[in-house]
């Protein structure tokens, strides 16, 4: 399933410029169909998982413990 930037920004509750920055920096892979910029559902899921892992490791490091993701 492909989603456009408007859908992604609404789902993640971030601004359009944030999503476009992630795309520009290569953090969030896209599929381009003509002028349309679309994100695959699998790529979005991977992006969210990577962000959660990073956040977990950062928080765990601050208290000197291991990251315990469920």
mmCIF file of the N, C-alpha and C atoms, coordinates in Angstrom:
data_MODEL
# 
_entry.id   MODEL 
# 
loop_
_atom_site.group_PDB 
_atom_site.id 
_atom_site.type_symbol 
_atom_site.label_atom_id 
_atom_site.label_alt_id 
_atom_site.label_comp_id 
_atom_site.label_asym_id 
_atom_site.label_entity_id 
_atom_site.label_seq_id 
_atom_site.pdbx_PDB_ins_code 
_atom_site.Cartn_x 
_atom_site.Cartn_y 
_atom_site.Cartn_z 
_atom_site.occupancy 
_atom_site.B_iso_or_equiv 
_atom_site.pdbx_formal_charge 
_atom_site.auth_seq_id 
_atom_site.auth_comp_id 
_atom_site.auth_asym_id 
_atom_site.auth_atom_id 
_atom_site.pdbx_PDB_model_num 
ATOM 1   N N  . UNK A 1 1  ? 0.840  -1.179 0.000   1.00 0.00 ? 1  UNK A N  1 
ATOM 2   C CA . UNK A 1 1  ? 0.000  0.000  0.000   1.00 0.00 ? 1  UNK A CA 1 
ATOM 3   C C  . UNK A 1 1  ? 0.886  1.244  0.000   1.00 0.00 ? 1  UNK A C  1 
ATOM 4   N N  . UNK A 1 2  ? 0.533  2.219  -0.822  1.00 0.00 ? 2  UNK A N  1 
ATOM 5   C CA . UNK A 1 2  ? 1.274  3.472  -0.908  1.00 0.00 ? 2  UNK A CA 1 
ATOM 6   C C  . UNK A 1 2  ? 0.473  4.589  -0.266  1.00 0.00 ? 2  UNK A C  1 
ATOM 7   N N  . UNK A 1 3  ? 1.188  5.454  0.461   1.00 0.00 ? 3  UNK A N  1 
ATOM 8   C CA . UNK A 1 3  ? 0.538  6.584  1.135   1.00 0.00 ? 3  UNK A CA 1 
ATOM 9   C C  . UNK A 1 3  ? 1.235  7.868  0.717   1.00 0.00 ? 3  UNK A C  1 
ATOM 10  N N  . UNK A 1 4  ? 0.461  8.940  0.616   1.00 0.00 ? 4  UNK A N  1 
ATOM 11  C CA . UNK A 1 4  ? 1.063  10.217 0.258   1.00 0.00 ? 4  UNK A CA 1 
ATOM 12  C C  . UNK A 1 4  ? 1.529  10.955 1.517   1.00 0.00 ? 4  UNK A C  1 
ATOM 13  N N  . UNK A 1 5  ? 2.238  12.034 1.294   1.00 0.00 ? 5  UNK A N  1 
ATOM 14  C CA . UNK A 1 5  ? 2.815  12.790 2.410   1.00 0.00 ? 5  UNK A CA 1 
ATOM 15  C C  . UNK A 1 5  ? 1.731  13.323 3.340   1.00 0.00 ? 5  UNK A C  1 
ATOM 16  N N  . UNK A 1 6  ? 0.604  13.745 2.781   1.00 0.00 ? 6  UNK A N  1 
ATOM 17  C CA . UNK A 1 6  ? -0.492 14.265 3.606   1.00 0.00 ? 6  UNK A CA 1 
ATOM 18  C C  . UNK A 1 6  ? -0.999 13.201 4.586   1.00 0.00 ? 6  UNK A C  1 
ATOM 19  N N  . UNK A 1 7  ? -1.100 11.976 4.116   1.00 0.00 ? 7  UNK A N  1 
ATOM 20  C CA . UNK A 1 7  ? -1.562 10.876 4.970   1.00 0.00 ? 7  UNK A CA 1 
ATOM 21  C C  . UNK A 1 7  ? -0.542 10.571 6.052   1.00 0.00 ? 7  UNK A C  1 
ATOM 22  N N  . UNK A 1 8  ? 0.732  10.544 5.682   1.00 0.00 ? 8  UNK A N  1 
ATOM 23  C CA . UNK A 1 8  ? 1.801  10.245 6.639   1.00 0.00 ? 8  UNK A CA 1 
ATOM 24  C C  . UNK A 1 8  ? 1.853  11.313 7.730   1.00 0.00 ? 8  UNK A C  1 
ATOM 25  N N  . UNK A 1 9  ? 1.779  12.577 7.340   1.00 0.00 ? 9  UNK A N  1 
ATOM 26  C CA . UNK A 1 9  ? 1.856  13.649 8.346   1.00 0.00 ? 9  UNK A CA 1 
ATOM 27  C C  . UNK A 1 9  ? 0.691  13.565 9.318   1.00 0.00 ? 9  UNK A C  1 
ATOM 28  N N  . UNK A 1 10 ? -0.476 13.201 8.825   1.00 0.00 ? 10 UNK A N  1 
ATOM 29  C CA . UNK A 1 10 ? -1.648 13.071 9.696   1.00 0.00 ? 10 UNK A CA 1 
ATOM 30  C C  . UNK A 1 10 ? -1.494 11.875 10.642  1.00 0.00 ? 10 UNK A C  1 
ATOM 31  N N  . UNK A 1 11 ? -1.000 10.757 10.112  1.00 0.00 ? 11 UNK A N  1 
ATOM 32  C CA . UNK A 1 11 ? -0.831 9.561  10.945  1.00 0.00 ? 11 UNK A CA 1 
ATOM 33  C C  . UNK A 1 11 ? 0.207  9.759  12.038  1.00 0.00 ? 11 UNK A C  1 
ATOM 34  N N  . UNK A 1 12 ? 1.276  10.485 11.723  1.00 0.00 ? 12 UNK A N  1 
ATOM 35  C CA . UNK A 1 12 ? 2.369  10.675 12.683  1.00 0.00 ? 12 UNK A CA 1 
ATOM 36  C C  . UNK A 1 12 ? 2.233  11.968 13.478  1.00 0.00 ? 12 UNK A C  1 
ATOM 37  N N  . UNK A 1 13 ? 1.230  12.763 13.129  1.00 0.00 ? 13 UNK A N  1 
ATOM 38  C CA . UNK A 1 13 ? 0.982  14.033 13.815  1.00 0.00 ? 13 UNK A CA 1 
ATOM 39  C C  . UNK A 1 13 ? 2.213  14.951 13.776  1.00 0.00 ? 13 UNK A C  1 
ATOM 40  N N  . UNK A 1 14 ? 2.771  15.092 12.573  1.00 0.00 ? 14 UNK A N  1 
ATOM 41  C CA . UNK A 1 14 ? 3.906  15.988 12.347  1.00 0.00 ? 14 UNK A CA 1 
ATOM 42  C C  . UNK A 1 14 ? 3.566  16.890 11.166  1.00 0.00 ? 14 UNK A C  1 
ATOM 43  N N  . UNK A 1 15 ? 4.366  17.892 10.942  1.00 0.00 ? 15 UNK A N  1 
ATOM 44  C CA . UNK A 1 15 ? 4.140  18.806 9.833   1.00 0.00 ? 15 UNK A CA 1 
ATOM 45  C C  . UNK A 1 15 ? 4.624  18.237 8.510   1.00 0.00 ? 15 UNK A C  1 
ATOM 46  N N  . UNK A 1 16 ? 4.085  18.798 7.435   1.00 0.00 ? 16 UNK A N  1 
ATOM 47  C CA . UNK A 1 16 ? 4.493  18.367 6.100   1.00 0.00 ? 16 UNK A CA 1 
ATOM 48  C C  . UNK A 1 16 ? 5.984  18.590 5.878   1.00 0.00 ? 16 UNK A C  1 
ATOM 49  N N  . UNK A 1 17 ? 6.505  19.709 6.381   1.00 0.00 ? 17 UNK A N  1 
ATOM 50  C CA . UNK A 1 17 ? 7.932  19.999 6.197   1.00 0.00 ? 17 UNK A CA 1 
ATOM 51  C C  . UNK A 1 17 ? 8.803  18.958 6.898   1.00 0.00 ? 17 UNK A C  1 
ATOM 52  N N  . UNK A 1 18 ? 8.323  18.411 8.007   1.00 0.00 ? 18 UNK A N  1 
ATOM 53  C CA . UNK A 1 18 ? 9.078  17.363 8.710   1.00 0.00 ? 18 UNK A CA 1 
ATOM 54  C C  . UNK A 1 18 ? 9.157  16.108 7.858   1.00 0.00 ? 18 UNK A C  1 
ATOM 55  N N  . UNK A 1 19 ? 8.033  15.691 7.298   1.00 0.00 ? 19 UNK A N  1 
ATOM 56  C CA . UNK A 1 19 ? 8.014  14.499 6.451   1.00 0.00 ? 19 UNK A CA 1 
ATOM 57  C C  . UNK A 1 19 ? 8.896  14.725 5.222   1.00 0.00 ? 19 UNK A C  1 
ATOM 58  N N  . UNK A 1 20 ? 8.795  15.901 4.625   1.00 0.00 ? 20 UNK A N  1 
ATOM 59  C CA . UNK A 1 20 ? 9.625  16.195 3.440   1.00 0.00 ? 20 UNK A CA 1 
ATOM 60  C C  . UNK A 1 20 ? 11.115 16.215 3.788   1.00 0.00 ? 20 UNK A C  1 
ATOM 61  N N  . UNK A 1 21 ? 11.457 16.676 4.990   1.00 0.00 ? 21 UNK A N  1 
ATOM 62  C CA . UNK A 1 21 ? 12.862 16.664 5.422   1.00 0.00 ? 21 UNK A CA 1 
ATOM 63  C C  . UNK A 1 21 ? 13.357 15.233 5.562   1.00 0.00 ? 21 UNK A C  1 
ATOM 64  N N  . UNK A 1 22 ? 12.538 14.349 6.168   1.00 0.00 ? 22 UNK A N  1 
ATOM 65  C CA . UNK A 1 22 ? 12.914 12.936 6.292   1.00 0.00 ? 22 UNK A CA 1 
ATOM 66  C C  . UNK A 1 22 ? 13.147 12.316 4.915   1.00 0.00 ? 22 UNK A C  1 
ATOM 67  N N  . UNK A 1 23 ? 12.297 12.693 3.955   1.00 0.00 ? 23 UNK A N  1 
ATOM 68  C CA . UNK A 1 23 ? 12.443 12.185 2.582   1.00 0.00 ? 23 UNK A CA 1 
ATOM 69  C C  . UNK A 1 23 ? 13.735 12.727 1.976   1.00 0.00 ? 23 UNK A C  1 
ATOM 70  N N  . UNK A 1 24 ? 13.952 14.028 2.083   1.00 0.00 ? 24 UNK A N  1 
ATOM 71  C CA . UNK A 1 24 ? 15.133 14.677 1.508   1.00 0.00 ? 24 UNK A CA 1 
ATOM 72  C C  . UNK A 1 24 ? 16.423 14.105 2.091   1.00 0.00 ? 24 UNK A C  1 
ATOM 73  N N  . UNK A 1 25 ? 16.423 13.815 3.393   1.00 0.00 ? 25 UNK A N  1 
ATOM 74  C CA . UNK A 1 25 ? 17.616 13.286 4.058   1.00 0.00 ? 25 UNK A CA 1 
ATOM 75  C C  . UNK A 1 25 ? 17.786 11.783 3.851   1.00 0.00 ? 25 UNK A C  1 
ATOM 76  N N  . UNK A 1 26 ? 16.804 11.149 3.207   1.00 0.00 ? 26 UNK A N  1 
ATOM 77  C CA . UNK A 1 26 ? 16.904 9.715  2.939   1.00 0.00 ? 26 UNK A CA 1 
ATOM 78  C C  . UNK A 1 26 ? 16.507 8.855  4.118   1.00 0.00 ? 26 UNK A C  1 
ATOM 79  N N  . UNK A 1 27 ? 15.967 9.451  5.153   1.00 0.00 ? 27 UNK A N  1 
ATOM 80  C CA . UNK A 1 27 ? 15.549 8.709  6.344   1.00 0.00 ? 27 UNK A CA 1 
ATOM 81  C C  . UNK A 1 27 ? 14.286 7.911  6.065   1.00 0.00 ? 27 UNK A C  1 
ATOM 82  N N  . UNK A 1 28 ? 13.424 8.461  5.226   1.00 0.00 ? 28 UNK A N  1 
ATOM 83  C CA . UNK A 1 28 ? 12.165 7.823  4.867   1.00 0.00 ? 28 UNK A CA 1 
ATOM 84  C C  . UNK A 1 28 ? 12.165 7.602  3.355   1.00 0.00 ? 28 UNK A C  1 
ATOM 85  N N  . UNK A 1 29 ? 12.317 6.345  2.915   1.00 0.00 ? 29 UNK A N  1 
ATOM 86  C CA . UNK A 1 29 ? 12.355 6.057  1.468   1.00 0.00 ? 29 UNK A CA 1 
ATOM 87  C C  . UNK A 1 29 ? 10.999 6.340  0.809   1.00 0.00 ? 29 UNK A C  1 
ATOM 88  N N  . UNK A 1 30 ? 11.055 6.732  -0.460  1.00 0.00 ? 30 UNK A N  1 
ATOM 89  C CA . UNK A 1 30 ? 9.829  7.041  -1.191  1.00 0.00 ? 30 UNK A CA 1 
ATOM 90  C C  . UNK A 1 30 ? 9.816  6.352  -2.549  1.00 0.00 ? 30 UNK A C  1 
ATOM 91  N N  . UNK A 1 31 ? 8.632  6.315  -3.111  1.00 0.00 ? 31 UNK A N  1 
ATOM 92  C CA . UNK A 1 31 ? 8.411  5.884  -4.489  1.00 0.00 ? 31 UNK A CA 1 
ATOM 93  C C  . UNK A 1 31 ? 7.884  7.106  -5.214  1.00 0.00 ? 31 UNK A C  1 
ATOM 94  N N  . UNK A 1 32 ? 8.462  7.426  -6.353  1.00 0.00 ? 32 UNK A N  1 
ATOM 95  C CA . UNK A 1 32 ? 7.990  8.580  -7.113  1.00 0.00 ? 32 UNK A CA 1 
ATOM 96  C C  . UNK A 1 32 ? 7.241  8.080  -8.342  1.00 0.00 ? 32 UNK A C  1 
ATOM 97  N N  . UNK A 1 33 ? 6.005  8.526  -8.456  1.00 0.00 ? 33 UNK A N  1 
ATOM 98  C CA . UNK A 1 33 ? 5.175  8.234  -9.628  1.00 0.00 ? 33 UNK A CA 1 
ATOM 99  C C  . UNK A 1 33 ? 4.845  9.566  -10.279 1.00 0.00 ? 33 UNK A C  1 
ATOM 100 N N  . UNK A 1 34 ? 5.599  9.888  -11.323 1.00 0.00 ? 34 UNK A N  1 
ATOM 101 C CA . UNK A 1 34 ? 5.466  11.214 -11.908 1.00 0.00 ? 34 UNK A CA 1 
ATOM 102 C C  . UNK A 1 34 ? 5.918  12.240 -10.889 1.00 0.00 ? 34 UNK A C  1 
ATOM 103 N N  . UNK A 1 35 ? 5.040  13.167 -10.560 1.00 0.00 ? 35 UNK A N  1 
ATOM 104 C CA . UNK A 1 35 ? 5.366  14.182 -9.563  1.00 0.00 ? 35 UNK A CA 1 
ATOM 105 C C  . UNK A 1 35 ? 4.932  13.780 -8.161  1.00 0.00 ? 35 UNK A C  1 
ATOM 106 N N  . UNK A 1 36 ? 4.223  12.672 -8.064  1.00 0.00 ? 36 UNK A N  1 
ATOM 107 C CA . UNK A 1 36 ? 3.724  12.229 -6.754  1.00 0.00 ? 36 UNK A CA 1 
ATOM 108 C C  . UNK A 1 36 ? 4.836  11.564 -5.953  1.00 0.00 ? 36 UNK A C  1 
ATOM 109 N N  . UNK A 1 37 ? 4.883  11.885 -4.676  1.00 0.00 ? 37 UNK A N  1 
ATOM 110 C CA . UNK A 1 37 ? 5.837  11.278 -3.746  1.00 0.00 ? 37 UNK A CA 1 
ATOM 111 C C  . UNK A 1 37 ? 5.020  10.403 -2.806  1.00 0.00 ? 37 UNK A C  1 
ATOM 112 N N  . UNK A 1 38 ? 5.289  9.099  -2.840  1.00 0.00 ? 38 UNK A N  1 
ATOM 113 C CA . UNK A 1 38 ? 4.516  8.143  -2.056  1.00 0.00 ? 38 UNK A CA 1 
ATOM 114 C C  . UNK A 1 38 ? 5.437  7.315  -1.180  1.00 0.00 ? 38 UNK A C  1 
ATOM 115 N N  . UNK A 1 39 ? 4.921  6.870  -0.056  1.00 0.00 ? 39 UNK A N  1 
ATOM 116 C CA . UNK A 1 39 ? 5.678  6.066  0.906   1.00 0.00 ? 39 UNK A CA 1 
ATOM 117 C C  . UNK A 1 39 ? 4.990  4.716  1.037   1.00 0.00 ? 39 UNK A C  1 
ATOM 118 N N  . UNK A 1 40 ? 5.796  3.655  0.917   1.00 0.00 ? 40 UNK A N  1 
ATOM 119 C CA . UNK A 1 40 ? 5.237  2.310  1.082   1.00 0.00 ? 40 UNK A CA 1 
ATOM 120 C C  . UNK A 1 40 ? 4.947  2.068  2.555   1.00 0.00 ? 40 UNK A C  1 
ATOM 121 N N  . UNK A 1 41 ? 3.876  1.355  2.844   1.00 0.00 ? 41 UNK A N  1 
ATOM 122 C CA . UNK A 1 41 ? 3.477  1.037  4.213   1.00 0.00 ? 41 UNK A CA 1 
ATOM 123 C C  . UNK A 1 41 ? 4.621  0.328  4.956   1.00 0.00 ? 41 UNK A C  1 
ATOM 124 N N  . UNK A 1 42 ? 5.310  -0.584 4.277   1.00 0.00 ? 42 UNK A N  1 
ATOM 125 C CA . UNK A 1 42 ? 6.413  -1.326 4.911   1.00 0.00 ? 42 UNK A CA 1 
ATOM 126 C C  . UNK A 1 42 ? 7.550  -0.387 5.301   1.00 0.00 ? 42 UNK A C  1 
ATOM 127 N N  . UNK A 1 43 ? 7.852  0.593  4.426   1.00 0.00 ? 43 UNK A N  1 
ATOM 128 C CA . UNK A 1 43 ? 8.919  1.551  4.730   1.00 0.00 ? 43 UNK A CA 1 
ATOM 129 C C  . UNK A 1 43 ? 8.530  2.440  5.912   1.00 0.00 ? 43 UNK A C  1 
ATOM 130 N N  . UNK A 1 44 ? 7.261  2.809  5.992   1.00 0.00 ? 44 UNK A N  1 
ATOM 131 C CA . UNK A 1 44 ? 6.793  3.599  7.125   1.00 0.00 ? 44 UNK A CA 1 
ATOM 132 C C  . UNK A 1 44 ? 6.914  2.804  8.419   1.00 0.00 ? 44 UNK A C  1 
ATOM 133 N N  . UNK A 1 45 ? 6.524  1.543  8.380   1.00 0.00 ? 45 UNK A N  1 
ATOM 134 C CA . UNK A 1 45 ? 6.618  0.672  9.559   1.00 0.00 ? 45 UNK A CA 1 
ATOM 135 C C  . UNK A 1 45 ? 8.079  0.540  10.009  1.00 0.00 ? 45 UNK A C  1 
ATOM 136 N N  . UNK A 1 46 ? 8.994  0.328  9.058   1.00 0.00 ? 46 UNK A N  1 
ATOM 137 C CA . UNK A 1 46 ? 10.422 0.234  9.387   1.00 0.00 ? 46 UNK A CA 1 
ATOM 138 C C  . UNK A 1 46 ? 10.930 1.538  9.996   1.00 0.00 ? 46 UNK A C  1 
ATOM 139 N N  . UNK A 1 47 ? 10.511 2.663  9.433   1.00 0.00 ? 47 UNK A N  1 
ATOM 140 C CA . UNK A 1 47 ? 10.899 3.978  9.937   1.00 0.00 ? 47 UNK A CA 1 
ATOM 141 C C  . UNK A 1 47 ? 10.449 4.145  11.392  1.00 0.00 ? 47 UNK A C  1 
ATOM 142 N N  . UNK A 1 48 ? 9.211  3.788  11.676  1.00 0.00 ? 48 UNK A N  1 
ATOM 143 C CA . UNK A 1 48 ? 8.670  3.909  13.037  1.00 0.00 ? 48 UNK A CA 1 
ATOM 144 C C  . UNK A 1 48 ? 9.425  2.978  13.991  1.00 0.00 ? 48 UNK A C  1 
ATOM 145 N N  . UNK A 1 49 ? 9.715  1.759  13.552  1.00 0.00 ? 49 UNK A N  1 
ATOM 146 C CA . UNK A 1 49 ? 10.460 0.822  14.397  1.00 0.00 ? 49 UNK A CA 1 
ATOM 147 C C  . UNK A 1 49 ? 11.858 1.336  14.707  1.00 0.00 ? 49 UNK A C  1 
ATOM 148 N N  . UNK A 1 50 ? 12.533 1.888  13.694  1.00 0.00 ? 50 UNK A N  1 
ATOM 149 C CA . UNK A 1 50 ? 13.884 2.442  13.925  1.00 0.00 ? 50 UNK A CA 1 
ATOM 150 C C  . UNK A 1 50 ? 13.834 3.599  14.911  1.00 0.00 ? 50 UNK A C  1 
ATOM 151 N N  . UNK A 1 51 ? 12.831 4.452  14.767  1.00 0.00 ? 51 UNK A N  1 
ATOM 152 C CA . UNK A 1 51 ? 12.694 5.597  15.671  1.00 0.00 ? 51 UNK A CA 1 
ATOM 153 C C  . UNK A 1 51 ? 12.431 5.127  17.095  1.00 0.00 ? 51 UNK A C  1 
ATOM 154 N N  . UNK A 1 52 ? 11.594 4.112  17.253  1.00 0.00 ? 52 UNK A N  1 
ATOM 155 C CA . UNK A 1 52 ? 11.290 3.583  18.588  1.00 0.00 ? 52 UNK A CA 1 
ATOM 156 C C  . UNK A 1 52 ? 12.530 2.946  19.211  1.00 0.00 ? 52 UNK A C  1 
ATOM 157 N N  . UNK A 1 53 ? 13.306 2.220  18.404  1.00 0.00 ? 53 UNK A N  1 
ATOM 158 C CA . UNK A 1 53 ? 14.543 1.610  18.914  1.00 0.00 ? 53 UNK A CA 1 
ATOM 159 C C  . UNK A 1 53 ? 15.517 2.677  19.393  1.00 0.00 ? 53 UNK A C  1 
ATOM 160 N N  . UNK A 1 54 ? 15.673 3.725  18.604  1.00 0.00 ? 54 UNK A N  1 
ATOM 161 C CA . UNK A 1 54 ? 16.583 4.811  18.969  1.00 0.00 ? 54 UNK A CA 1 
ATOM 162 C C  . UNK A 1 54 ? 16.128 5.492  20.250  1.00 0.00 ? 54 UNK A C  1 
ATOM 163 N N  . UNK A 1 55 ? 14.843 5.751  20.347  1.00 0.00 ? 55 UNK A N  1 
ATOM 164 C CA . UNK A 1 55 ? 14.309 6.406  21.538  1.00 0.00 ? 55 UNK A CA 1 
ATOM 165 C C  . UNK A 1 55 ? 14.494 5.514  22.769  1.00 0.00 ? 55 UNK A C  1 
ATOM 166 N N  . UNK A 1 56 ? 14.276 4.228  22.620  1.00 0.00 ? 56 UNK A N  1 
ATOM 167 C CA . UNK A 1 56 ? 14.428 3.293  23.733  1.00 0.00 ? 56 UNK A CA 1 
ATOM 168 C C  . UNK A 1 56 ? 15.895 3.245  24.195  1.00 0.00 ? 56 UNK A C  1 
ATOM 169 N N  . UNK A 1 57 ? 16.822 3.137  23.234  1.00 0.00 ? 57 UNK A N  1 
ATOM 170 C CA . UNK A 1 57 ? 18.241 3.079  23.596  1.00 0.00 ? 57 UNK A CA 1 
ATOM 171 C C  . UNK A 1 57 ? 18.691 4.359  24.276  1.00 0.00 ? 57 UNK A C  1 
ATOM 172 N N  . UNK A 1 58 ? 18.216 5.498  23.793  1.00 0.00 ? 58 UNK A N  1 
ATOM 173 C CA . UNK A 1 58 ? 18.583 6.783  24.384  1.00 0.00 ? 58 UNK A CA 1 
ATOM 174 C C  . UNK A 1 58 ? 18.077 6.881  25.824  1.00 0.00 ? 58 UNK A C  1 
ATOM 175 N N  . UNK A 1 59 ? 16.823 6.524  26.026  1.00 0.00 ? 59 UNK A N  1 
ATOM 176 C CA . UNK A 1 59 ? 16.248 6.595  27.370  1.00 0.00 ? 59 UNK A CA 1 
ATOM 177 C C  . UNK A 1 59 ? 16.945 5.621  28.314  1.00 0.00 ? 59 UNK A C  1 
ATOM 178 N N  . UNK A 1 60 ? 17.253 4.428  27.845  1.00 0.00 ? 60 UNK A N  1 
ATOM 179 C CA . UNK A 1 60 ? 17.916 3.432  28.680  1.00 0.00 ? 60 UNK A CA 1 
ATOM 180 C C  . UNK A 1 60 ? 19.325 3.883  29.051  1.00 0.00 ? 60 UNK A C  1 
ATOM 181 N N  . UNK A 1 61 ? 20.021 4.488  28.095  1.00 0.00 ? 61 UNK A N  1 
ATOM 182 C CA . UNK A 1 61 ? 21.384 4.964  28.364  1.00 0.00 ? 61 UNK A CA 1 
ATOM 183 C C  . UNK A 1 61 ? 21.385 6.065  29.417  1.00 0.00 ? 61 UNK A C  1 
ATOM 184 N N  . UNK A 1 62 ? 20.357 6.872  29.431  1.00 0.00 ? 62 UNK A N  1 
ATOM 185 C CA . UNK A 1 62 ? 20.283 7.963  30.404  1.00 0.00 ? 62 UNK A CA 1 
ATOM 186 C C  . UNK A 1 62 ? 20.174 7.455  31.836  1.00 0.00 ? 62 UNK A C  1 
ATOM 187 N N  . UNK A 1 63 ? 19.604 6.275  32.018  1.00 0.00 ? 63 UNK A N  1 
ATOM 188 C CA . UNK A 1 63 ? 19.462 5.727  33.370  1.00 0.00 ? 63 UNK A CA 1 
ATOM 189 C C  . UNK A 1 63 ? 20.400 4.534  33.596  1.00 0.00 ? 63 UNK A C  1 
ATOM 190 N N  . UNK A 1 64 ? 21.268 4.279  32.608  1.00 0.00 ? 64 UNK A N  1 
ATOM 191 C CA . UNK A 1 64 ? 22.267 3.227  32.767  1.00 0.00 ? 64 UNK A CA 1 
ATOM 192 C C  . UNK A 1 64 ? 21.699 1.819  32.743  1.00 0.00 ? 64 UNK A C  1 
ATOM 193 N N  . UNK A 1 65 ? 20.659 1.581  31.949  1.00 0.00 ? 65 UNK A N  1 
ATOM 194 C CA . UNK A 1 65 ? 20.062 0.253  31.858  1.00 0.00 ? 65 UNK A CA 1 
ATOM 195 C C  . UNK A 1 65 ? 19.968 -0.188 30.408  1.00 0.00 ? 65 UNK A C  1 
ATOM 196 N N  . UNK A 1 66 ? 19.530 -1.416 30.217  1.00 0.00 ? 66 UNK A N  1 
ATOM 197 C CA . UNK A 1 66 ? 19.315 -1.970 28.881  1.00 0.00 ? 66 UNK A CA 1 
ATOM 198 C C  . UNK A 1 66 ? 17.951 -1.549 28.367  1.00 0.00 ? 66 UNK A C  1 
ATOM 199 N N  . UNK A 1 67 ? 17.828 -1.458 27.076  1.00 0.00 ? 67 UNK A N  1 
ATOM 200 C CA . UNK A 1 67 ? 16.550 -1.151 26.449  1.00 0.00 ? 67 UNK A CA 1 
ATOM 201 C C  . UNK A 1 67 ? 15.669 -2.391 26.489  1.00 0.00 ? 67 UNK A C  1 
ATOM 202 N N  . UNK A 1 68 ? 14.463 -2.252 27.017  1.00 0.00 ? 68 UNK A N  1 
ATOM 203 C CA . UNK A 1 68 ? 13.520 -3.374 27.136  1.00 0.00 ? 68 UNK A CA 1 
ATOM 204 C C  . UNK A 1 68 ? 12.304 -3.128 26.263  1.00 0.00 ? 68 UNK A C  1 
ATOM 205 N N  . UNK A 1 69 ? 12.443 -3.372 24.946  1.00 0.00 ? 69 UNK A N  1 
ATOM 206 C CA . UNK A 1 69 ? 11.288 -3.200 24.041  1.00 0.00 ? 69 UNK A CA 1 
ATOM 207 C C  . UNK A 1 69 ? 10.425 -4.433 24.077  1.00 0.00 ? 69 UNK A C  1 
ATOM 208 N N  . UNK A 1 70 ? 9.130  -4.211 23.941  1.00 0.00 ? 70 UNK A N  1 
ATOM 209 C CA . UNK A 1 70 ? 8.186  -5.338 23.937  1.00 0.00 ? 70 UNK A CA 1 
ATOM 210 C C  . UNK A 1 70 ? 7.831  -5.725 22.540  1.00 0.00 ? 70 UNK A C  1 
# 
